[in-house]
Amino acid sequence: MADALLDSISGDYALADGALIPDPARGLANAVYLRLMTPLGSYWADATLGSRLHELQREKDVARVAVLAKAYCEQALQPLLDDGRALAIDVGTERLHDGRLGLAVRVTDAGGRDHLFNHHARVL
C-alpha cells in the first residue's frame, strides 16, 4: 500500500469519501511536506530533517523574504537530490500579501516524472 497523502494546508491525512488518498508521487509529496513544514533540528530522530521556513513567521512580506524562503526550501529539499529520490528541484515563490508566502515546488522524481507541490509559509 502506498503512503497516505498529507494535506499541505491542514497537515492531516487527505480523505476522499472517508478513505485515505494515497500519495500520487509515491511518497515524494509527503517527503516534501515534512521537510518544509518541520522546523529544522526539531525532529528527534534526524536533526537534519526540516527547514528554516518557521523563522520567517515574524518577517514582513517583502521581496527579500521571498528570496530567503526560496533558499530555505532548496536547502531543506537537497537531501532528496542527494539520496537519488529526485533528479531536479525547482522552487518558485509568490507574495500573496495575506500573511502567507506561496511556495511552488516542482520535483522531478528518479523516473523523470514532474510533480508540483504547493505550500505556504507564514509572514507578516
C-alpha positions as CSV (number, residue, x, y, z in Angstrom):
1,M,0.0,0.0,0.0
2,A,1.3,3.5,-0.9
3,D,1.8,6.2,1.8
4,A,-1.3,8.1,2.7
5,L,-1.1,11.7,1.4
6,L,-0.7,14.5,3.9
7,D,-2.7,17.6,3.1
8,S,-0.4,20.6,2.7
9,I,-3.0,23.0,4.1
10,S,-4.3,21.1,7.1
11,G,-1.4,18.8,7.9
12,D,-3.9,15.9,8.2
13,Y,-4.2,12.9,6.0
14,A,-6.1,13.7,2.8
15,L,-9.5,11.9,2.5
16,A,-12.0,11.3,-0.3
17,D,-15.4,9.9,0.8
18,G,-13.9,8.9,4.2
19,A,-11.0,6.9,2.6
20,L,-7.3,7.8,2.7
21,I,-5.9,9.2,-0.5
22,P,-2.6,7.6,-1.5
23,D,0.4,9.8,-2.2
24,P,0.3,10.1,-6.1
25,A,4.0,10.8,-6.1
26,R,4.8,7.5,-4.2
27,G,6.0,9.2,-1.0
28,L,7.6,12.2,-2.5
29,A,4.7,14.6,-1.6
30,N,5.0,13.6,2.0
31,A,8.8,13.9,1.9
32,V,8.5,17.4,0.6
33,Y,5.8,18.4,3.1
34,L,7.7,17.0,6.1
35,R,11.0,18.6,5.0
36,L,9.3,22.0,4.5
37,M,6.9,22.1,7.5
38,T,9.1,20.6,10.2
39,P,11.4,23.2,11.9
40,L,15.0,22.3,11.2
41,G,16.5,20.4,14.1
42,S,13.2,19.7,15.9
43,Y,12.8,16.1,14.8
44,W,14.3,13.8,17.4
45,A,15.3,11.0,15.0
46,D,17.1,13.2,12.5
47,A,18.3,16.7,13.4
48,T,19.0,17.5,9.7
49,L,15.3,17.0,8.7
50,G,13.3,20.2,8.2
51,S,13.6,23.7,7.1
52,R,14.2,27.2,8.4
53,L,10.8,28.5,7.0
54,H,9.5,28.8,10.5
55,E,12.0,31.6,11.0
56,L,10.1,33.8,8.5
57,Q,6.8,33.9,10.6
58,R,7.8,37.3,12.1
59,E,9.2,38.7,8.9
60,K,7.4,41.3,6.7
61,D,6.1,40.3,3.3
62,V,8.9,41.9,1.3
63,A,10.9,40.7,-1.7
64,R,14.0,39.8,0.5
65,V,11.9,37.4,2.5
66,A,10.7,35.6,-0.7
67,V,14.4,35.1,-1.7
68,L,15.1,33.7,1.8
69,A,12.1,31.4,1.6
70,K,13.3,30.0,-1.8
71,A,16.8,29.4,-0.3
72,Y,15.4,27.7,2.8
73,C,13.2,25.4,0.6
74,E,16.1,24.5,-1.6
75,Q,18.3,23.7,1.5
76,A,15.5,21.6,3.1
77,L,14.9,19.6,-0.1
78,Q,18.6,19.0,-1.0
79,P,18.6,15.5,0.7
80,L,16.0,14.3,-1.8
81,L,18.6,15.1,-4.6
82,D,21.4,13.6,-2.5
83,D,19.7,10.3,-2.0
84,G,18.5,10.0,-5.6
85,R,14.8,10.2,-5.0
86,A,14.7,13.4,-7.1
87,L,16.7,14.4,-10.2
88,A,15.8,18.1,-10.0
89,I,14.0,20.5,-7.7
90,D,12.8,24.0,-8.7
91,V,11.2,26.4,-6.2
92,G,9.1,29.4,-7.0
93,T,7.7,31.9,-4.6
94,E,4.7,34.2,-4.8
95,R,4.0,37.0,-2.4
96,L,0.3,36.7,-1.6
97,H,0.0,39.8,0.6
98,D,-2.3,38.0,3.0
99,G,0.1,36.8,5.7
100,R,1.3,33.9,3.5
101,L,4.0,33.4,1.0
102,G,3.2,30.9,-1.7
103,L,5.7,28.2,-2.5
104,A,5.5,26.2,-5.7
105,V,7.9,23.3,-5.6
106,R,8.5,21.3,-8.8
107,V,10.3,18.0,-8.2
108,T,11.4,15.7,-11.0
109,D,11.4,12.2,-9.5
110,A,14.0,9.5,-10.2
111,G,11.8,8.2,-13.0
112,G,11.8,11.6,-14.8
113,R,8.2,12.5,-13.8
114,D,7.5,16.0,-12.7
115,H,5.4,16.7,-9.6
116,L,4.2,20.1,-8.4
117,F,3.6,20.7,-4.7
118,N,2.1,23.9,-3.3
119,H,2.8,25.0,0.2
120,H,2.6,28.3,2.2
121,A,4.9,30.0,4.6
122,R,3.6,32.4,7.2
123,V,4.9,36.0,7.0
124,L,3.6,39.3,8.5
